Amino acid sequence: MSVCKEALMIASQHFPNLRQASTSKESLVRQAIMRLAAPVCAAIFISATQLHSQQLPLLAVGTLDESRAGAWADVSGLNYTLENGVPANNLGGMGSAITYVGGNDFLALPDRGPNAVPFNPAVDDTVAYVNRFHTVHLNLTPNTTGSGLPFELKPLLQQTTFLWSTTPLVYGSVNGSGVPPINGVMRYYFTGRSDGFDASQNSGDPNDARFDTEGIRVSNDGNSVFISDEYGPYIYQFDRNTGVRLRSFALPSSFYVPNLSAVGNTEISGNTVGRTTNKGMEGLAITPDGKTLVGIVQAALLQDAAQKGAAAKVLRIVTIDIASGQVTGQFAYGLTTGSGVSEILALNNHEFLVDERDGHGRADGSLAVVKQLFKIDLTGATDVGAMDGKTAAANEVKKTLFVDLVTSMNAAGISAAEIPAKIEGISFGPDLKGGGETIHTLWVANDNDFTLTVLDPDGNTIANPNQFFVFGFKDSDLGGSAYVPQFQESRELPAFLR
């Protein structure tokens, strides 16, 4: 018997005249029971619905714009202002990356800080924002209102953790000292300021203070986090509890630029090899077995883009063995619909979802067009580490569209103007079980650029919060692929509704 029918049967047994009731007490009870059953029935409907036209059902949307420290404040405890006047504890940019860590908890990663405020073009308006990640409690609860999405989501910020090094870092001095005021003995904090580098080294120098955090994943034991960035690109391992850097992973030298500048356009024009400035290691995955890191750049390397044609749309994927720290492979991903890639997520130990998007939508004053997740398989893929862009383009990994997020959100009543421009963080979360079916959850977050309000396409001022979107899917939606979670968690539906 279905959960929906069982709920109605329970109500009917207690109130025989339930179906005829209109204004009676029985009618009110019936309505209450069916409101409680509604989200469960919706979940069962979802589990019975195959992926159609690359759509996934939207289960819930949550907004996070406050904490116990106040509105738009994180729980870092910082009480000073940055060089551009923005509070150092500004709660924003949380969707640059997210990752599930078990229970109802996720880690949310802001990028390099609130540089959307005009400040100083000599440092691309970046400030000495101390890099950090947040621990956020994200618990889905059944929506008992009888309307809206099947579940409710009310994010709760639990903790803010700074990222730092025990050894000295190189800070800039373009507009005064770029040293964070909270630095101490053997405690040197990474920041988002673009001038924090050693000009005598290439961009991969682990002693640089500048760190544009874009990807985060957690180790299988839960004790470490791995974070990738765009400046190096760097990939560092940090202690999850203290935020201290434990080690760095060296990438192929072809990813680094030799001539550094605090101004992105100057850095691009001054180099012919390496990552494109502000489009470095945007995405990071960890395989469910916890053995391999998989990073992907946002745009083509300069030497690939210079060849134009298909090479200009080739993005490099790098695999790293965590135990040894060695790069084990390099693969080519070809852009199709989007202008860049924001994230990569492990479906299993060899298949991945890649977040390809444009820059349109909420916060851009335009309509969202491309926010798509593609599925790729690295099994049997050609290693392109020794190939130029043109040859690499001829050996791209095969990709298939898994879900169109714009279409999926539109189907849930969210217009293209309301969809965030920067859909950047993706993660799997706990499963939902009920009615003999298992619904897997896909969590999506936005980078709001630390901007509280923006203009919509009509010029109206609208709120621009940190948001979390939860989608549901099941095994049959994966086209034969197997979903292997890094952390096996599930949520049972209420007992009387099973």
Helices and strands as residue ranges (DSSP letters): H 3-14, H 25-47, E 58-64, E 66-67, E 70-71, E 97-102, E 105-109, G 121-123, E 132-137, E 140-142, E 151-153, E 156-162, E 164-165, E 188-189, E 213-218, E 224-229, E 235-239, E 245-249, G 253-255, H 264-269, E 283-286, E 292-296, H 302-305, G 309-313, E 314-321, E 327-334, E 340-346, E 351-357, E 371-377, H 389-393, E 399-404, H 405-411, E 423-428, E 431-434, E 437-446, E 453-455, E 461-463, E 466-473, G 475-478, E 490-492, G 495-497
